[in-house]
Amino acid sequence: MCLCLAALWGAHAGSGVTIPASGHVPARVTPPAPRAAAGPGGGGGSGHVVVPVAGRPPRPGIPWFLTIGDSITFGYTRDPALAGTNITWALRLERMLAAQGRPWRLYDTACPGETTLTYAARCPGWRTVPLLAAESQRSAALDAIAADGAGLRLVVVALGSNDLLQQLNGDPATTQADLLTHLEAILDELRAAAPAVPIVVADSYDPFALGAPHTDEVLTPIDDAIGALAARLGDGFADFHAAVNHPADGAPLCRLIDCADLDIHPTALGQDRLSEAVMRAIPPPA
């Protein structure tokens, strides 16, 4: 597979995939093995920063929203200054919603390394998410909906980037088709479980755009296809690609992803931009 695709597929690795110090894009990116647990919020190991899990399970009588995703939604970071702090866009969204008169409590089931297939099995980074020690992210999400569907106000799905990572040597068209098939099944199931609840779907950004600008044109049709799927099966499309790679204010990429720590995950500002993208995608109150 060409270098441009390898860069793209590596753009959203699970936990711990890094930007090479040279600035050159690697021909292959190997996903890391899950690290051993080192506390309630994460694992130990070189370059790994422990952060608390975001959100709490829903409680009857309290409106809530559900976020489903991988390391970006989980809030993974390599920035040592953020130890003990979670800057995920999901927590920021919770505050933004509350400021608009929608005090919905966050339940984030996101897990580092998750794919659209492991979503129904076992997340590769389950050790960082205690609630997934004995069940899949799919089960956790569906169990919560079954327990308190009446209080659910929103579902946000940000999955698929690790599917691309694992198909470095696959055919891009086949990889895209498989990803869309899996996402469609996930969205159909969520819709059946919560038929009256808005579902927002997010796409992927490209953190390697500086080292390989042509990757943007490879990513665009994939994200366009996810956007079309969101229009057909969901209620909103959160354009993470535009938020990070084509910000309206022209913010440099390395202000939005953590280049300083050789990491592809968002900085605090980058997470802000992702939360804003989701906020724009949420349907207005009825």
PASEBA-1860 file (N, C-alpha, C; in nm, 3 decimals):
! residues 286
1> MCLCLAAL> 0.084/-0.119/0.000/0.000/0.000/0.000/0.088/0.124/0.000 ~ 0.039/0.229/-0.066/0.120/0.349/-0.081/0.139/0.421/0.052 ~ 0.240/0.503/0.056/0.275/0.575/0.177/0.161/0.663/0.224 ~ 0.088/0.724/0.128/-0.019/0.815/0.168/-0.128/0.741/0.245 ~ -0.160/0.622/0.204/-0.263/0.546/0.274/-0.212/0.500/0.410 ~ -0.086/0.461/0.417/-0.031/0.419/0.545/-0.039/0.534/0.645 ~ -0.011/0.656/0.598/-0.020/0.771/0.687/-0.162/0.793/0.733 ~ -0.255/0.781/0.640/-0.395/0.802/0.675/-0.443/0.697/0.772
9> WGAHAGSG> -0.413/0.572/0.743/-0.463/0.466/0.831/-0.406/0.478/0.971 ~ -0.286/0.535/0.982/-0.227/0.551/1.114/-0.274/0.674/1.188 ~ -0.360/0.753/1.124/-0.396/0.880/1.182/-0.469/0.869/1.315 ~ -0.542/0.760/1.335/-0.620/0.749/1.459/-0.593/0.617/1.526 ~ -0.470/0.588/1.554/-0.441/0.465/1.626/-0.508/0.467/1.760 ~ -0.511/0.351/1.825/-0.572/0.341/1.957/-0.495/0.425/2.056 ~ -0.433/0.367/2.156/-0.357/0.448/2.249/-0.210/0.433/2.219 ~ -0.138/0.547/2.216/0.006/0.543/2.215/0.074/0.552/2.080
17> VTIPASGH> 0.002/0.557/1.967/0.068/0.574/1.839/0.119/0.716/1.829 ~ 0.243/0.732/1.785/0.307/0.863/1.791/0.344/0.916/1.653 ~ 0.361/1.046/1.648/0.415/1.111/1.529/0.566/1.097/1.533 ~ 0.630/1.053/1.424/0.775/1.039/1.425/0.843/1.174/1.443 ~ 0.950/1.175/1.524/1.018/1.300/1.555/1.073/1.369/1.430 ~ 1.107/1.293/1.328/1.163/1.350/1.207/1.061/1.429/1.128 ~ 0.933/1.407/1.155/0.829/1.471/1.076/0.790/1.391/0.954 ~ 0.866/1.286/0.922/0.832/1.201/0.808/0.723/1.102/0.847
25> VPARVTPP> 0.642/1.064/0.749/0.534/0.971/0.775/0.585/0.829/0.762 ~ 0.559/0.742/0.860/0.608/0.605/0.852/0.534/0.525/0.747 ~ 0.602/0.428/0.690/0.536/0.341/0.591/0.435/0.250/0.657 ~ 0.458/0.215/0.782/0.363/0.133/0.858/0.355/0.186/1.001 ~ 0.241/0.170/1.060/0.223/0.202/1.201/0.169/0.079/1.270 ~ 0.237/0.035/1.374/0.194/-0.085/1.446/0.121/-0.045/1.572 ~ -0.004/-0.090/1.590/-0.076/-0.054/1.711/-0.010/-0.115/1.833 ~ -0.004/-0.040/1.943/0.063/-0.091/2.062/-0.022/-0.194/2.134
33> APRAAAGP> 0.044/-0.280/2.211/-0.029/-0.374/2.296/-0.086/-0.299/2.414 ~ -0.199/-0.344/2.468/-0.254/-0.277/2.586/-0.155/-0.279/2.701 ~ -0.149/-0.169/2.774/-0.057/-0.160/2.886/-0.124/-0.211/3.013 ~ -0.042/-0.251/3.107/-0.096/-0.298/3.234/-0.158/-0.184/3.311 ~ -0.260/-0.216/3.387/-0.329/-0.113/3.463/-0.237/-0.052/3.568 ~ -0.250/0.080/3.586/-0.169/0.148/3.687/-0.255/0.240/3.771 ~ -0.381/0.212/3.780/-0.470/0.298/3.857/-0.607/0.299/3.794 ~ -0.702/0.369/3.850/-0.839/0.365/3.803/-0.860/0.428/3.668
41> GGGGGSGH> -0.768/0.513/3.622/-0.794/0.583/3.498/-0.710/0.541/3.381 ~ -0.608/0.458/3.397/-0.527/0.426/3.282/-0.415/0.332/3.316 ~ -0.326/0.311/3.217/-0.217/0.219/3.236/-0.085/0.289/3.252 ~ 0.019/0.212/3.283/0.150/0.271/3.297/0.232/0.249/3.173 ~ 0.355/0.295/3.175/0.442/0.273/3.062/0.495/0.404/3.008 ~ 0.605/0.396/2.934/0.669/0.514/2.881/0.575/0.591/2.790 ~ 0.563/0.722/2.815/0.482/0.806/2.730/0.334/0.802/2.760 ~ 0.291/0.714/2.849/0.149/0.701/2.878/0.114/0.786/2.999
49> VVVPVAGR> 0.010/0.867/2.985/-0.033/0.956/3.093/-0.167/0.907/3.145 ~ -0.177/0.887/3.275/-0.299/0.837/3.334/-0.400/0.950/3.346 ~ -0.519/0.929/3.291/-0.628/1.025/3.303/-0.752/0.953/3.355 ~ -0.838/1.022/3.426/-0.959/0.958/3.477/-1.059/0.931/3.365 ~ -1.142/0.830/3.384/-1.249/0.802/3.290/-1.352/0.914/3.300 ~ -1.402/0.957/3.186/-1.498/1.067/3.182/-1.641/1.016/3.198 ~ -1.722/1.092/3.267/-1.863/1.061/3.276/-1.897/0.952/3.376 ~ -2.027/0.932/3.395/-2.076/0.833/3.490/-2.198/0.763/3.434
57> PPRPGIPW> -2.227/0.641/3.478/-2.348/0.573/3.431/-2.472/0.655/3.460 ~ -2.574/0.643/3.377/-2.696/0.722/3.400/-2.768/0.682/3.527 ~ -2.841/0.778/3.582/-2.923/0.755/3.700/-3.066/0.795/3.670 ~ -3.162/0.717/3.713/-3.302/0.749/3.684/-3.339/0.890/3.727 ~ -3.411/0.958/3.639/-3.456/1.093/3.670/-3.361/1.202/3.629 ~ -3.240/1.167/3.582/-3.140/1.266/3.540/-3.117/1.251/3.390 ~ -3.150/1.352/3.310/-3.125/1.344/3.165/-2.976/1.318/3.137 ~ -2.948/1.240/3.035/-2.810/1.203/3.007/-2.787/1.188/2.857
65> FLTIGDSI> -2.657/1.185/2.819/-2.623/1.156/2.680/-2.508/1.057/2.677 ~ -2.500/0.984/2.568/-2.407/0.872/2.553/-2.305/0.903/2.444 ~ -2.176/0.881/2.473/-2.073/0.894/2.371/-2.003/0.760/2.353 ~ -1.989/0.718/2.228/-1.930/0.590/2.191/-1.809/0.620/2.103 ~ -1.693/0.563/2.136/-1.577/0.596/2.055/-1.450/0.522/2.094 ~ -1.337/0.580/2.052/-1.206/0.520/2.078/-1.122/0.614/2.163 ~ -0.989/0.614/2.143/-0.900/0.688/2.232/-0.922/0.838/2.230 ~ -0.966/0.892/2.118/-0.988/1.037/2.110/-1.104/1.078/2.199
73> TFGYTRDP> -1.214/1.004/2.190/-1.329/1.031/2.275/-1.300/0.996/2.420 ~ -1.219/0.893/2.442/-1.179/0.854/2.578/-1.101/0.966/2.647 ~ -1.023/1.042/2.569/-0.941/1.149/2.625/-0.796/1.112/2.643 ~ -0.749/1.012/2.567/-0.609/0.970/2.576/-0.514/1.086/2.544 ~ -0.404/1.093/2.616/-0.303/1.196/2.591/-0.165/1.144/2.630 ~ -0.062/1.202/2.572/0.076/1.177/2.613/0.137/1.299/2.682 ~ 0.058/1.403/2.699/0.107/1.527/2.758/0.117/1.511/2.910 ~ 0.237/1.510/2.968/0.249/1.488/3.113/0.183/1.598/3.195
81> ALAGTNIT> 0.165/1.715/3.137/0.101/1.824/3.210/-0.047/1.796/3.234 ~ -0.102/1.697/3.163/-0.244/1.666/3.175/-0.271/1.544/3.263 ~ -0.168/1.494/3.329/-0.188/1.379/3.418/-0.297/1.410/3.521 ~ -0.391/1.317/3.534/-0.499/1.334/3.628/-0.613/1.420/3.578 ~ -0.604/1.466/3.452/-0.708/1.551/3.393/-0.755/1.490/3.263 ~ -0.885/1.490/3.240/-0.938/1.441/3.113/-0.992/1.559/3.034 ~ -0.939/1.578/2.913/-0.979/1.692/2.830/-1.067/1.649/2.713 ~ -1.124/1.528/2.718/-1.205/1.481/2.607/-1.313/1.581/2.566
89> WALRLERM> -1.340/1.584/2.437/-1.445/1.671/2.383/-1.580/1.640/2.448 ~ -1.599/1.515/2.493/-1.728/1.477/2.550/-1.758/1.554/2.678 ~ -1.658/1.573/2.764/-1.678/1.652/2.885/-1.702/1.799/2.851 ~ -1.634/1.848/2.751/-1.653/1.986/2.709/-1.793/2.005/2.653 ~ -1.839/1.905/2.580/-1.975/1.910/2.526/-2.077/1.914/2.640 ~ -2.053/1.837/2.745/-2.143/1.837/2.860/-2.158/1.978/2.916 ~ -2.047/2.050/2.927/-2.053/2.187/2.979/-2.123/2.281/2.881 ~ -2.099/2.264/2.753/-2.163/2.349/2.653/-2.314/2.329/2.653
97> LAAQGRPW> -2.357/2.205/2.663/-2.500/2.176/2.666/-2.565/2.238/2.790 ~ -2.498/2.225/2.904/-2.553/2.281/3.027/-2.568/2.432/3.016 ~ -2.471/2.497/2.950/-2.477/2.642/2.934/-2.593/2.685/2.845 ~ -2.642/2.593/2.763/-2.756/2.621/2.676/-2.888/2.573/2.735 ~ -2.887/2.538/2.861/-3.009/2.495/2.925/-3.043/2.349/2.906 ~ -2.941/2.270/2.868/-2.960/2.125/2.854/-2.860/2.054/2.946 ~ -2.888/2.049/3.074/-2.793/1.990/3.172/-2.796/1.839/3.168 ~ -2.745/1.784/3.060/-2.746/1.640/3.040/-2.617/1.581/3.094
105> RLYDTACP> -2.628/1.475/3.168/-2.512/1.411/3.230/-2.444/1.316/3.130 ~ -2.313/1.325/3.121/-2.236/1.244/3.027/-2.218/1.101/3.075 ~ -2.240/1.005/2.984/-2.195/0.867/3.005/-2.108/0.832/2.886 ~ -1.977/0.823/2.908/-1.880/0.798/2.801/-1.830/0.655/2.811 ~ -1.863/0.573/2.712/-1.816/0.433/2.712/-1.694/0.414/2.622 ~ -1.636/0.522/2.571/-1.525/0.513/2.475/-1.408/0.435/2.533 ~ -1.338/0.361/2.445/-1.226/0.278/2.487/-1.111/0.288/2.388 ~ -0.988/0.313/2.435/-0.872/0.321/2.345/-0.855/0.195/2.262
113> GETTLTYA> -0.826/0.215/2.135/-0.801/0.103/2.045/-0.926/0.043/1.985 ~ -1.043/0.094/2.019/-1.168/0.033/1.973/-1.185/0.043/1.822 ~ -1.243/-0.062/1.764/-1.283/-0.063/1.623/-1.432/-0.091/1.616 ~ -1.487/-0.086/1.496/-1.629/-0.118/1.481/-1.656/-0.266/1.501 ~ -1.552/-0.348/1.504/-1.568/-0.491/1.532/-1.546/-0.522/1.679 ~ -1.440/-0.467/1.739/-1.417/-0.493/1.881/-1.525/-0.427/1.967 ~ -1.596/-0.331/1.913/-1.708/-0.267/1.983/-1.806/-0.370/2.038 ~ -1.825/-0.478/1.967/-1.918/-0.583/2.011/-1.847/-0.699/2.078
121> ARCPGWRT> -1.716/-0.690/2.094/-1.640/-0.801/2.156/-1.570/-0.748/2.280 ~ -1.440/-0.723/2.270/-1.367/-0.668/2.383/-1.270/-0.562/2.334 ~ -1.280/-0.446/2.392/-1.194/-0.337/2.351/-1.048/-0.367/2.383 ~ -0.956/-0.341/2.289/-0.814/-0.365/2.316/-0.760/-0.288/2.436 ~ -0.816/-0.172/2.465/-0.768/-0.093/2.578/-0.859/-0.098/2.699 ~ -0.924/-0.211/2.719/-1.023/-0.222/2.828/-0.963/-0.197/2.965 ~ -0.833/-0.221/2.981/-0.772/-0.201/3.113/-0.778/-0.055/3.158 ~ -0.791/0.037/3.065/-0.800/0.179/3.101/-0.942/0.220/3.133
129> VPLLAAES> -1.038/0.131/3.109/-1.180/0.164/3.128/-1.242/0.057/3.218 ~ -1.243/0.076/3.348/-1.291/-0.028/3.440/-1.431/-0.078/3.408 ~ -1.518/0.009/3.356/-1.655/-0.034/3.328/-1.661/-0.138/3.217 ~ -1.553/-0.151/3.138/-1.550/-0.248/3.029/-1.467/-0.371/3.064 ~ -1.436/-0.391/3.189/-1.357/-0.507/3.230/-1.430/-0.637/3.203 ~ -1.563/-0.634/3.209/-1.639/-0.760/3.196/-1.741/-0.756/3.083 ~ -1.745/-0.647/3.006/-1.840/-0.641/2.895/-1.787/-0.552/2.784 ~ -1.844/-0.567/2.667/-1.804/-0.487/2.552/-1.862/-0.347/2.562
137> QRSAALDA> -1.807/-0.256/2.482/-1.863/-0.122/2.476/-2.009/-0.128/2.425 ~ -2.035/-0.216/2.332/-2.171/-0.233/2.281/-2.266/-0.271/2.394 ~ -2.228/-0.370/2.475/-2.313/-0.412/2.585/-2.333/-0.300/2.686 ~ -2.226/-0.228/2.717/-2.236/-0.118/2.813/-2.334/-0.012/2.764 ~ -2.325/0.021/2.635/-2.413/0.123/2.577/-2.558/0.076/2.576 ~ -2.580/-0.046/2.526/-2.716/-0.096/2.515/-2.778/-0.123/2.653 ~ -2.697/-0.169/2.748/-2.748/-0.191/2.883/-2.794/-0.059/2.945 ~ -2.716/0.047/2.923/-2.752/0.178/2.978/-2.882/0.229/2.916
145> IAADGAGL> -2.895/0.210/2.785/-3.018/0.253/2.718/-3.138/0.174/2.769 ~ -3.119/0.043/2.787/-3.228/-0.040/2.837/-3.267/0.000/2.979 ~ -3.168/0.038/3.059/-3.194/0.073/3.198/-3.261/0.209/3.214 ~ -3.224/0.305/3.129/-3.279/0.441/3.144/-3.293/0.510/3.009 ~ -3.360/0.443/2.916/-3.383/0.504/2.786/-3.469/0.628/2.792 ~ -3.553/0.636/2.894/-3.642/0.751/2.907/-3.564/0.880/2.931 ~ -3.448/0.868/2.995/-3.369/0.988/3.024/-3.267/1.022/2.917 ~ -3.248/0.935/2.819/-3.146/0.956/2.717/-3.187/1.068/2.621
153> RLVVVALG> -3.096/1.162/2.599/-3.126/1.276/2.513/-3.045/1.281/2.385 ~ -2.932/1.208/2.381/-2.842/1.219/2.265/-2.745/1.102/2.265 ~ -2.711/1.053/2.145/-2.605/0.955/2.128/-2.506/1.010/2.026 ~ -2.377/1.005/2.056/-2.272/1.045/1.962/-2.183/0.925/1.937 ~ -2.163/0.890/1.809/-2.080/0.776/1.769/-1.958/0.827/1.694 ~ -1.839/0.801/1.747/-1.713/0.842/1.683/-1.622/0.720/1.674 ~ -1.655/0.628/1.586/-1.581/0.503/1.569/-1.537/0.486/1.424 ~ -1.431/0.407/1.405/-1.389/0.370/1.270/-1.245/0.397/1.237
161> SNDLLQQL> -1.180/0.488/1.308/-1.042/0.521/1.274/-0.947/0.404/1.292 ~ -0.968/0.323/1.395/-0.880/0.209/1.416/-0.907/0.096/1.316 ~ -1.026/0.092/1.260/-1.052/-0.002/1.150/-0.956/0.028/1.035 ~ -0.938/0.156/1.005/-0.850/0.196/0.896/-0.705/0.161/0.928 ~ -0.665/0.182/1.053/-0.529/0.149/1.096/-0.496/0.002/1.072 ~ -0.593/-0.085/1.097/-0.568/-0.228/1.089/-0.570/-0.282/0.946 ~ -0.602/-0.196/0.850/-0.610/-0.241/0.711/-0.504/-0.174/0.624 ~ -0.384/-0.161/0.679/-0.276/-0.094/0.606/-0.249/-0.157/0.470
169> NGDPATTQ> -0.263/-0.288/0.461/-0.232/-0.356/0.336/-0.356/-0.396/0.258 ~ -0.471/-0.348/0.300/-0.595/-0.383/0.233/-0.627/-0.289/0.118 ~ -0.728/-0.327/0.041/-0.776/-0.242/-0.066/-0.858/-0.128/-0.006 ~ -0.828/-0.002/-0.040/-0.900/0.111/0.023/-1.050/0.105/0.001 ~ -1.093/0.067/-0.118/-1.237/0.061/-0.145/-1.305/-0.045/-0.058 ~ -1.239/-0.160/-0.043/-1.295/-0.266/0.040/-1.296/-0.224/0.187 ~ -1.188/-0.160/0.231/-1.180/-0.114/0.369/-1.292/-0.015/0.398 ~ -1.313/0.079/0.306/-1.420/0.177/0.325/-1.556/0.109/0.329
177> ADLLTHLE> -1.578/0.016/0.237/-1.707/-0.053/0.233/-1.732/-0.131/0.362 ~ -1.629/-0.200/0.412/-1.645/-0.276/0.536/-1.675/-0.183/0.653 ~ -1.603/-0.071/0.660/-1.624/0.025/0.768/-1.767/0.076/0.767 ~ -1.817/0.112/0.649/-1.953/0.165/0.639/-2.056/0.059/0.675 ~ -2.030/-0.066/0.636/-2.122/-0.175/0.671/-2.130/-0.191/0.822 ~ -2.015/-0.188/0.889/-2.013/-0.205/1.034/-2.079/-0.086/1.104 ~ -2.049/0.035/1.057/-2.110/0.154/1.116/-2.262/0.152/1.098 ~ -2.305/0.111/0.981/-2.448/0.105/0.956/-2.518/0.010/1.054
185> AILDELRA> -2.456/-0.105/1.078/-2.514/-0.201/1.172/-2.520/-0.142/1.313 ~ -2.416/-0.070/1.353/-2.414/-0.009/1.486/-2.523/0.097/1.496 ~ -2.536/0.180/1.395/-2.637/0.286/1.398/-2.778/0.228/1.394 ~ -2.798/0.126/1.314/-2.931/0.062/1.310/-2.969/0.006/1.446 ~ -2.873/-0.056/1.514/-2.901/-0.114/1.644/-2.932/-0.006/1.748 ~ -2.855/0.103/1.745/-2.879/0.212/1.838/-3.014/0.277/1.811 ~ -3.049/0.291/1.685/-3.179/0.349/1.649/-3.293/0.261/1.699 ~ -3.278/0.130/1.686/-3.381/0.040/1.735/-3.393/0.046/1.887
193> AAPAVPIV> -3.280/0.063/1.955/-3.281/0.068/2.101/-3.336/0.200/2.154 ~ -3.312/0.308/2.079/-3.356/0.442/2.123/-3.414/0.516/2.004 ~ -3.532/0.477/1.957/-3.585/0.528/1.831/-3.612/0.677/1.827 ~ -3.635/0.741/1.940/-3.668/0.883/1.940/-3.550/0.973/1.977 ~ -3.432/0.914/1.994/-3.316/0.989/2.042/-3.227/1.030/1.925 ~ -3.187/1.157/1.915/-3.097/1.199/1.807/-2.962/1.127/1.814 ~ -2.912/1.088/1.698/-2.781/1.023/1.688/-2.692/1.109/1.600 ~ -2.577/1.148/1.653/-2.476/1.225/1.578/-2.359/1.133/1.547
201> VADSYDPF> -2.310/1.138/1.424/-2.199/1.054/1.381/-2.080/1.143/1.345 ~ -1.960/1.105/1.390/-1.839/1.182/1.362/-1.749/1.108/1.264 ~ -1.670/1.184/1.189/-1.572/1.125/1.098/-1.432/1.136/1.159 ~ -1.327/1.126/1.078/-1.189/1.123/1.127/-1.109/1.242/1.073 ~ -1.012/1.286/1.152/-0.920/1.389/1.103/-0.786/1.326/1.064 ~ -0.699/1.405/1.002/-0.570/1.355/0.953/-0.456/1.430/1.022 ~ -0.390/1.370/1.122/-0.282/1.439/1.192/-0.150/1.439/1.117 ~ -0.143/1.367/1.005/-0.019/1.361/0.927/-0.018/1.457/0.809
209> ALGAPHTD> -0.111/1.549/0.806/-0.125/1.638/0.691/-0.002/1.726/0.668 ~ 0.071/1.759/0.774/0.190/1.841/0.756/0.301/1.765/0.685 ~ 0.324/1.640/0.723/0.430/1.561/0.663/0.393/1.504/0.527 ~ 0.264/1.486/0.503/0.217/1.428/0.376/0.084/1.494/0.340 ~ 0.089/1.615/0.283/-0.034/1.690/0.255/-0.132/1.617/0.165 ~ -0.083/1.527/0.081/-0.172/1.456/-0.012/-0.265/1.359/0.059 ~ -0.240/1.330/0.188/-0.329/1.238/0.258/-0.469/1.295/0.272 ~ -0.480/1.426/0.267/-0.610/1.489/0.282/-0.706/1.446/0.171
217> EVLTPIDD> -0.654/1.432/0.050/-0.741/1.393/-0.061/-0.778/1.245/-0.053 ~ -0.698/1.165/0.021/-0.732/1.025/0.042/-0.842/1.014/0.148 ~ -0.829/1.096/0.251/-0.925/1.090/0.361/-1.062/1.146/0.322 ~ -1.063/1.248/0.238/-1.187/1.318/0.207/-1.301/1.227/0.160 ~ -1.281/1.139/0.061/-1.394/1.055/0.018/-1.444/0.960/0.127 ~ -1.355/0.915/0.214/-1.399/0.829/0.325/-1.488/0.908/0.420 ~ -1.445/1.029/0.455/-1.525/1.111/0.544/-1.655/1.155/0.477 ~ -1.650/1.179/0.346/-1.774/1.213/0.275/-1.874/1.097/0.283
225> AIGALAAR> -1.822/0.974/0.273/-1.910/0.858/0.281/-1.970/0.843/0.421 ~ -1.890/0.873/0.522/-1.942/0.869/0.659/-2.048/0.978/0.678 ~ -2.023/1.095/0.619/-2.121/1.202/0.626/-2.253/1.163/0.559 ~ -2.244/1.095/0.446/-2.365/1.050/0.377/-2.439/0.947/0.461 ~ -2.364/0.859/0.527/-2.426/0.760/0.615/-2.496/0.829/0.732 ~ -2.432/0.931/0.786/-2.493/1.006/0.896/-2.622/1.073/0.851 ~ -2.623/1.124/0.729/-2.743/1.190/0.677/-2.856/1.090/0.657 ~ -2.820/0.967/0.624/-2.923/0.865/0.595/-2.974/0.798/0.721
233> LGDGFADF> -2.885/0.771/0.817/-2.924/0.692/0.934/-2.921/0.771/1.065 ~ -2.859/0.886/1.066/-2.846/0.963/1.189/-2.923/1.094/1.183 ~ -2.890/1.182/1.277/-2.958/1.310/1.287/-2.860/1.427/1.281 ~ -2.731/1.397/1.268/-2.631/1.502/1.261/-2.495/1.445/1.228 ~ -2.409/1.527/1.167/-2.276/1.485/1.126/-2.174/1.580/1.186 ~ -2.087/1.528/1.273/-1.981/1.607/1.334/-1.855/1.593/1.249 ~ -1.816/1.699/1.184/-1.705/1.694/1.089/-1.572/1.720/1.160 ~ -1.515/1.613/1.218/-1.386/1.624/1.286/-1.274/1.659/1.187
241> HAAVNHPA> -1.287/1.613/1.065/-1.186/1.642/0.962/-1.176/1.792/0.939 ~ -1.290/1.856/0.918/-1.288/2.000/0.896/-1.240/2.074/1.020 ~ -1.283/2.029/1.138/-1.249/2.098/1.261/-1.099/2.103/1.286 ~ -1.028/1.996/1.249/-0.884/1.988/1.276/-0.800/2.024/1.154 ~ -0.837/1.975/1.038/-0.755/1.996/0.918/-0.790/2.120/0.838 ~ -0.912/2.170/0.856/-0.955/2.289/0.782/-1.030/2.385/0.873 ~ -0.969/2.424/0.986/-1.040/2.512/1.080/-1.068/2.648/1.018 ~ -1.180/2.704/1.055/-1.223/2.832/0.997/-1.123/2.944/1.026
249> DGAPLCRL> -1.056/2.937/1.142/-0.962/3.043/1.177/-0.820/3.014/1.131 ~ -0.800/2.902/1.059/-0.668/2.868/1.006/-0.568/2.827/1.112 ~ -0.614/2.781/1.227/-0.522/2.741/1.334/-0.426/2.633/1.284 ~ -0.297/2.644/1.315/-0.200/2.543/1.271/-0.233/2.406/1.327 ~ -0.203/2.303/1.250/-0.236/2.167/1.291/-0.175/2.133/1.426 ~ -0.052/2.177/1.450/0.016/2.140/1.574/-0.032/2.219/1.695 ~ -0.129/2.306/1.678/-0.199/2.362/1.793/-0.320/2.276/1.829 ~ -0.362/2.192/1.735/-0.483/2.113/1.753/-0.454/1.966/1.784
257> IDCADLDI> -0.339/1.917/1.742/-0.292/1.784/1.783/-0.159/1.801/1.856 ~ -0.124/1.702/1.937/-0.013/1.718/2.031/0.123/1.685/1.969 ~ 0.164/1.766/1.874/0.294/1.746/1.810/0.408/1.754/1.912 ~ 0.394/1.835/2.014/0.501/1.854/2.113/0.536/1.724/2.183 ~ 0.438/1.635/2.199/0.463/1.506/2.263/0.463/1.392/2.162 ~ 0.483/1.427/2.033/0.488/1.328/1.924/0.363/1.239/1.924 ~ 0.249/1.301/1.940/0.124/1.227/1.955/0.022/1.276/1.853 ~ -0.064/1.184/1.808/-0.169/1.220/1.712/-0.299/1.260/1.781
265> HPTALGQD> -0.305/1.253/1.912/-0.428/1.287/1.982/-0.440/1.438/2.000 ~ -0.561/1.487/2.022/-0.581/1.632/2.028/-0.519/1.697/2.151 ~ -0.482/1.823/2.132/-0.449/1.910/2.244/-0.580/1.956/2.308 ~ -0.569/2.036/2.413/-0.690/2.092/2.475/-0.767/2.174/2.373 ~ -0.696/2.253/2.291/-0.763/2.333/2.189/-0.827/2.242/2.084 ~ -0.757/2.136/2.048/-0.814/2.042/1.951/-0.940/1.977/2.002 ~ -0.941/1.938/2.129/-1.062/1.880/2.187/-1.175/1.983/2.190 ~ -1.141/2.109/2.214/-1.241/2.215/2.206/-1.307/2.218/2.069
273> RLSEAVMR> -1.224/2.209/1.965/-1.277/2.216/1.829/-1.366/2.095/1.798 ~ -1.330/1.978/1.851/-1.414/1.860/1.829/-1.548/1.876/1.899 ~ -1.546/1.930/2.022/-1.672/1.950/2.094/-1.760/2.050/2.020 ~ -1.700/2.152/1.962/-1.776/2.249/1.885/-1.837/2.186/1.761 ~ -1.763/2.094/1.698/-1.815/2.025/1.580/-1.936/1.940/1.616 ~ -1.928/1.872/1.730/-2.043/1.791/1.774/-2.160/1.883/1.809 ~ -2.131/1.992/1.879/-2.238/2.083/1.919/-2.313/2.136/1.798 ~ -2.241/2.169/1.692/-2.306/2.219/1.570/-2.394/2.114/1.506
281> AIPPPA> -2.360/1.988/1.527/-2.432/1.878/1.462/-2.558/1.836/1.537 ~ -2.571/1.875/1.662/-2.686/1.833/1.743/-2.811/1.906/1.697 ~ -2.918/1.836/1.669/-3.042/1.904/1.630/-3.089/1.999/1.738 ~ -3.147/2.113/1.701/-3.198/2.207/1.802/-3.311/2.145/1.882 ~ -3.333/2.197/2.001/-3.443/2.143/2.083/-3.577/2.151/2.009 ~ -3.660/2.052/2.029/-3.790/2.050/1.963/-3.880/2.160/2.015
END
